[in-house]
Amino acid sequence: MKIAINCRLLLKNKLEGIGWYTFEIIKRIAINHPEHDFYFLFDRPFHPDFVFAKNVKPIVLSPQARHPFLWYLWFEFSVSKFLKKNNMDLFFSPDGYLSLNTNVKTLLTIHDLNFEHFPEQLPFLTRKYYQYFTPKFAKKADAIITVSKESKKDIIEQYGIESSKISAIYNGANKMYKPLAVNEQQKVKEKYTNGSDYFYFVGSLHPRKNIKGLMNGFNQFCEQTTSDCKLLVIGEPMWKNKEIKQVLEQLQHKERILFLGRKEIEELTKIAASALALTFVPHFEGFGIPLAEAMFCHRPIITSNTSCLPEIAGNTAIYANPNDIDSIANAMKEMYLNKEKREELIENCKIRKNEFSWDKAGTEVWEILEQNLPC
């Protein structure tokens, strides 16, 4: 069979959450099913690392789709034309977009509906595109995958999609995330914080990630303890956001908040495995891959008590209200001061991490793809 896959978010050294999802899922699908031909659709020159097997045929379609108008042109004209001209049997789009202008069976992954709940956090045209097209995409798709039970529930409630059409399949974590020996952890601390303990955040610096709330909570934590802990913020801005800089400048303990930008996974795994805890308090998530990554490193978690986050973090986390600075600060204080609690959460991580596997996710996604292939 001929299966086309939207691969436009596979960008070398620039993978974010959905990019990693795409990478991990389609790599397994292509390698494990040499009996099928996979057409990977890119919107720009591709890196050979993304051509995972001999049965993968990379295709570059214009234009480069990095703007709402260009998203429309790419999916509704370039992609639909390719699917028809080359008689594709199935189209899989792992990033929430699809072509309405095609009769080819389509499998769609919708990661979350953040834009329905916090529309003000997105640029105007992006917000309007999502709000107008995503309900149409959901109805058009022959099957939908999402990444948590909470996200499935949200799609059903927002768009009236039948439950039987949606499958909730948990994400995994890269196998490079693993515990570090104490002496190796100390080397990482010396490198980044002159030996001090630290909390860390990783992700795009998108407004929904609540970096401002995290910084304010950490600043209050610093005021209320004698700790010399630091906060490491790892990631790049998704949208231009001057507010983060403005908030930082007003904080008394701003020198203890370190923005590291993007880090390659080899270094990121060491930072994660050496932290006191992951601090991940977004307003809204569909899954939250950093949670699983922290579990794989046997690191405890501070996260929000909203959306899917309690479903994913389970008993590995201390929970905070992302809209309450006191709540975030109190969670940090409990994590820092209560060694017994930290050790309990670490032991829970060792068990709960087994719930999240890219191998399992890849197998389950393939089963849905296979169900939708022509007989």
C-alpha positions as CSV (number, residue, x, y, z in Angstrom):
1,M,0.0,0.0,0.0
2,K,1.0,3.6,-0.6
3,I,0.9,5.7,2.6
4,A,1.6,9.5,2.6
5,I,2.6,11.1,5.9
6,N,2.8,14.9,6.7
7,C,6.4,15.4,7.9
8,R,6.7,19.1,7.7
9,L,7.7,19.4,11.4
10,L,10.7,17.1,11.0
11,L,13.4,19.8,11.2
12,K,17.0,18.7,12.1
13,N,18.0,20.0,15.5
14,K,14.7,21.9,15.8
15,L,12.2,19.2,17.0
16,E,9.6,20.4,19.5
17,G,6.9,18.3,21.1
18,I,4.8,17.5,18.0
19,G,8.0,17.2,15.9
20,W,9.3,14.6,18.4
21,Y,5.9,12.8,18.3
22,T,6.1,12.7,14.5
23,F,9.7,11.4,14.5
24,E,9.1,8.7,17.1
25,I,5.9,7.4,15.6
26,I,6.6,7.3,11.9
27,K,10.2,6.0,12.4
28,R,8.8,2.9,14.0
29,I,5.9,2.6,11.5
30,A,8.3,2.8,8.5
31,I,10.9,0.4,9.8
32,N,8.5,-2.2,11.1
33,H,6.4,-2.4,7.9
34,P,8.7,-2.8,4.9
35,E,5.8,-4.3,3.0
36,H,4.4,-0.8,2.5
37,D,5.7,2.3,0.7
38,F,5.7,5.5,2.8
39,Y,5.8,8.9,1.1
40,F,7.1,11.5,3.6
41,L,5.8,14.9,2.6
42,F,8.2,17.8,3.6
43,D,7.7,21.6,2.9
44,R,11.4,22.3,2.6
45,P,14.7,20.4,1.9
46,F,14.8,17.4,4.3
47,H,17.7,16.0,6.3
48,P,18.7,12.4,5.3
49,D,18.4,11.3,9.0
50,F,14.6,11.4,8.5
51,V,14.7,8.9,5.7
52,F,14.4,5.9,8.1
53,A,14.3,3.0,5.6
54,K,14.4,1.9,2.0
55,N,10.6,2.0,1.8
56,V,10.6,5.7,2.6
57,K,10.3,8.1,-0.4
58,P,10.9,11.8,0.7
59,I,8.9,14.4,-1.3
60,V,9.3,18.2,-1.0
61,L,6.1,20.1,-1.7
62,S,5.9,23.9,-2.0
63,P,5.4,26.4,-0.5
64,Q,7.1,26.3,2.9
65,A,4.2,26.2,5.3
66,R,5.0,28.4,8.3
67,H,2.1,30.8,8.2
68,P,-1.7,30.4,8.2
69,F,-2.1,31.4,4.5
70,L,0.7,29.0,3.5
71,W,-0.7,26.2,5.7
72,Y,-3.9,26.5,3.6
73,L,-2.0,26.5,0.3
74,W,0.2,23.6,1.3
75,F,-2.5,21.3,2.5
76,E,-5.4,22.2,0.2
77,F,-3.5,22.4,-3.0
78,S,0.0,20.9,-2.8
79,V,-0.8,17.9,-0.6
80,S,-4.2,17.2,-2.1
81,K,-2.8,17.3,-5.6
82,F,0.0,14.9,-4.6
83,L,-2.4,12.5,-3.0
84,K,-4.6,12.3,-6.1
85,K,-1.9,12.3,-8.7
86,N,0.0,9.5,-7.0
87,N,-3.0,7.4,-6.0
88,M,-2.3,7.3,-2.3
89,D,-4.2,4.7,-0.2
90,L,-4.0,6.6,3.1
91,F,-2.8,10.0,4.4
92,F,-1.6,10.3,8.0
93,S,-1.1,13.8,9.5
94,P,0.4,13.8,12.9
95,D,0.3,17.5,13.6
96,G,-3.4,18.4,13.7
97,Y,-3.7,19.6,10.1
98,L,-5.1,17.8,7.0
99,S,-6.5,18.4,3.6
100,L,-10.2,19.0,3.2
101,N,-9.8,18.8,-0.6
102,T,-9.1,15.1,-0.9
103,N,-11.1,11.8,-1.0
104,V,-8.1,9.8,0.3
105,K,-8.7,8.2,3.7
106,T,-7.1,10.3,6.4
107,L,-5.9,9.6,9.9
108,L,-5.3,12.7,12.0
109,T,-3.6,13.3,15.4
110,I,-5.0,16.2,17.4
111,H,-2.8,16.8,20.4
112,D,-4.9,19.3,22.2
113,L,-7.5,22.1,21.8
114,N,-5.6,24.8,23.8
115,F,-6.7,27.5,21.3
116,E,-10.3,26.9,22.2
117,H,-9.6,27.5,25.9
118,F,-6.9,30.2,25.8
119,P,-7.4,31.8,22.4
120,E,-5.7,35.1,23.6
121,Q,-2.4,33.2,23.8
122,L,-2.1,32.9,20.1
123,P,-1.5,35.4,17.3
124,F,-4.7,36.5,15.6
125,L,-4.4,34.7,12.3
126,T,-3.1,31.5,13.9
127,R,-6.0,31.5,16.4
128,K,-8.6,32.1,13.6
129,Y,-7.1,29.4,11.5
130,Y,-7.2,26.8,14.3
131,Q,-10.7,27.8,15.4
132,Y,-12.2,27.7,11.9
133,F,-10.4,24.6,10.4
134,T,-9.8,22.2,13.3
135,P,-13.5,21.4,13.8
136,K,-13.7,20.7,10.0
137,F,-10.5,18.6,10.2
138,A,-12.0,16.6,13.0
139,K,-15.2,15.9,11.1
140,K,-13.3,15.1,7.9
141,A,-10.8,12.6,9.4
142,D,-11.7,8.9,9.1
143,A,-10.0,8.3,12.5
144,I,-8.5,10.6,15.1
145,I,-5.7,9.9,17.5
146,T,-5.1,12.0,20.6
147,V,-2.6,11.7,23.4
148,S,-4.6,11.5,26.6
149,K,-8.1,10.6,27.8
150,E,-8.6,14.2,28.9
151,S,-7.9,15.4,25.3
152,K,-10.3,12.8,23.9
153,K,-13.0,14.1,26.2
154,D,-12.3,17.6,25.1
155,I,-12.5,16.9,21.4
156,I,-15.8,15.1,21.9
157,E,-17.3,18.0,24.0
158,Q,-16.0,20.8,21.8
159,Y,-16.8,19.3,18.3
160,G,-19.4,16.6,18.9
161,I,-17.2,13.8,17.5
162,E,-18.2,10.2,18.2
163,S,-16.1,8.6,20.9
164,S,-15.6,5.5,18.7
165,K,-13.8,7.6,16.1
166,I,-11.1,8.8,18.6
167,S,-8.3,6.7,20.1
168,A,-6.3,8.0,23.1
169,I,-2.7,6.8,22.8
170,Y,-0.1,8.0,25.3
171,N,3.2,9.5,24.2
172,G,6.5,8.0,25.3
173,A,9.9,9.4,26.1
174,N,13.2,9.1,24.3
175,K,15.3,6.2,25.6
176,M,18.2,8.6,26.1
177,Y,16.4,9.9,29.2
178,K,17.7,7.8,32.1
179,P,19.1,8.3,35.6
180,L,22.6,9.6,36.2
181,A,25.0,8.6,39.0
182,V,25.4,11.1,41.8
183,N,28.9,12.0,40.8
184,E,27.7,12.7,37.2
185,Q,24.9,14.8,38.5
186,Q,27.3,16.9,40.4
187,K,29.3,17.6,37.2
188,V,26.2,18.9,35.6
189,K,25.4,21.1,38.5
190,E,29.0,22.5,38.5
191,K,28.6,23.3,34.8
192,Y,25.3,25.1,35.0
193,T,24.8,26.4,38.6
194,N,28.2,26.3,40.3
195,G,27.1,23.2,42.2
196,S,23.7,24.4,43.4
197,D,20.5,22.4,43.2
198,Y,18.1,23.5,40.5
199,F,14.6,23.2,39.2
200,Y,14.2,23.0,35.5
201,F,11.6,23.8,32.8
202,V,11.8,22.5,29.2
203,G,9.6,23.4,26.3
204,S,8.8,26.1,23.9
205,L,8.4,29.5,25.6
206,H,4.8,29.8,24.5
207,P,2.4,31.8,26.7
208,R,0.4,28.7,27.6
209,K,3.5,27.2,29.2
210,N,3.1,29.9,32.0
211,I,6.7,30.9,32.2
212,K,5.7,34.1,33.8
213,G,3.9,32.3,36.6
214,L,6.8,29.9,37.0
215,M,9.3,32.7,37.4
216,N,7.1,34.6,39.9
217,G,6.6,31.4,41.9
218,F,10.3,30.7,41.9
219,N,11.1,34.3,43.0
220,Q,8.6,33.9,45.9
221,F,10.3,30.5,46.8
222,C,13.6,32.3,46.9
223,E,12.2,34.9,49.2
224,Q,10.7,32.4,51.6
225,T,13.6,29.9,51.9
226,T,17.4,30.0,52.5
227,S,17.9,27.9,49.4
228,D,20.5,28.8,46.8
229,C,18.5,26.8,44.2
230,K,18.4,28.0,40.6
231,L,15.7,27.7,37.9
232,L,16.9,26.6,34.5
233,V,14.6,27.5,31.6
234,I,15.3,25.5,28.4
235,G,13.6,26.3,25.1
236,E,13.1,28.9,22.5
237,P,10.2,31.4,22.0
238,M,7.4,30.1,19.8
239,W,6.0,33.6,19.4
240,K,7.8,36.9,20.1
241,N,7.1,37.5,23.8
242,K,8.5,40.6,25.4
243,E,6.4,39.9,28.6
244,I,8.8,37.2,29.8
245,K,11.7,39.7,29.7
246,Q,9.6,42.4,31.4
247,V,8.6,40.1,34.2
248,L,12.1,38.8,34.7
249,E,13.5,42.4,35.0
250,Q,11.2,43.1,37.9
251,L,12.1,40.1,40.0
252,Q,14.3,40.4,43.0
253,H,16.0,37.1,42.4
254,K,16.3,37.3,38.6
255,E,20.0,36.3,38.6
256,R,19.0,32.9,39.8
257,I,16.8,32.3,36.7
258,L,18.9,31.1,33.8
259,F,17.6,30.9,30.3
260,L,19.7,28.3,28.4
261,G,17.9,28.4,25.0
262,R,17.7,25.2,23.0
263,K,19.8,22.2,24.1
264,E,20.6,19.1,22.1
265,I,19.1,16.0,23.5
266,E,22.5,14.6,24.7
267,E,22.9,17.6,27.0
268,L,19.2,18.0,27.8
269,T,19.0,14.4,29.2
270,K,21.8,15.2,31.6
271,I,20.2,18.4,32.8
272,A,16.9,16.6,33.4
273,A,18.5,13.7,35.3
274,S,20.5,16.0,37.6
275,A,17.7,18.4,38.6
276,L,16.0,18.6,42.0
277,A,12.7,18.5,40.1
278,L,11.0,19.3,36.9
279,T,8.8,22.4,37.2
280,F,6.2,22.3,34.5
281,V,3.1,24.4,35.3
282,P,1.4,25.2,32.0
283,H,-2.2,26.5,31.8
284,F,-3.2,23.7,29.4
285,E,-1.6,20.5,27.8
286,G,-2.7,17.6,25.7
287,F,-0.1,15.3,27.2
288,G,3.2,17.0,28.4
289,I,6.1,15.0,27.1
290,P,8.5,16.5,29.7
291,L,6.6,14.7,32.4
292,A,7.4,11.3,30.9
293,E,11.0,12.4,30.3
294,A,11.4,13.3,34.0
295,M,10.0,9.9,35.0
296,F,12.5,8.1,32.9
297,C,15.2,10.1,34.6
298,H,13.7,9.2,38.1
299,R,13.2,12.9,38.8
300,P,10.1,14.2,40.8
301,I,7.7,16.6,39.2
302,I,5.9,19.8,40.1
303,T,3.0,20.3,37.6
304,S,-0.4,21.9,37.2
305,N,-3.6,20.5,38.6
306,T,-5.4,21.3,35.3
307,S,-6.2,19.6,31.9
308,C,-4.5,16.3,31.3
309,L,-1.5,16.8,33.7
310,P,-2.9,14.9,36.7
311,E,-3.8,12.0,34.4
312,I,-0.2,11.8,33.0
313,A,1.8,12.7,36.1
314,G,-0.2,10.6,38.5
315,N,1.6,9.9,41.8
316,T,4.9,11.3,40.6
317,A,4.1,15.0,41.2
318,I,3.3,17.7,43.6
319,Y,0.5,19.7,42.1
320,A,0.0,23.5,41.9
321,N,-2.6,25.9,40.6
322,P,-0.9,27.5,37.6
323,N,-2.9,30.7,38.1
324,D,-1.8,31.0,41.8
325,I,1.8,32.2,42.5
326,D,1.5,31.1,46.1
327,S,0.5,27.6,45.0
328,I,3.5,27.3,42.7
329,A,5.9,28.7,45.4
330,N,4.5,26.3,48.0
331,A,4.9,23.3,45.7
332,M,8.6,24.3,45.2
333,K,9.0,24.7,49.0
334,E,7.6,21.3,49.7
335,M,9.7,19.7,47.0
336,Y,12.9,21.4,48.4
337,L,12.3,20.9,52.1
338,N,10.6,17.5,52.2
339,K,13.3,14.9,51.3
340,E,11.0,12.0,52.3
341,K,8.3,13.3,49.8
342,R,10.9,13.6,47.1
343,E,12.1,10.1,47.6
344,E,8.5,8.8,47.5
345,L,7.9,10.6,44.2
346,I,11.2,9.2,42.8
347,E,10.1,5.6,43.7
348,N,6.8,6.3,42.0
349,C,8.5,7.5,38.8
350,K,10.3,4.2,38.5
351,I,7.0,2.4,38.3
352,R,4.8,4.9,36.4
353,K,7.3,5.5,33.6
354,N,6.3,2.1,32.3
355,E,3.0,3.5,31.2
356,F,4.7,5.6,28.5
357,S,6.5,3.9,25.6
358,W,7.1,5.1,22.0
359,D,7.2,1.4,20.9
360,K,3.8,0.8,22.3
361,A,2.5,4.1,20.9
362,G,3.9,3.3,17.4
363,T,2.2,-0.2,17.5
364,E,-1.1,1.3,18.5
365,V,-1.0,4.0,15.9
366,W,-0.1,1.4,13.2
367,E,-3.1,-0.7,14.2
368,I,-5.4,2.3,13.5
369,L,-3.7,3.0,10.2
370,E,-4.0,-0.6,9.2
371,Q,-7.7,-0.6,10.0
372,N,-8.2,2.2,7.5
373,L,-6.2,0.8,4.6
374,P,-8.2,-0.4,1.7
375,C,-8.9,-4.1,1.7
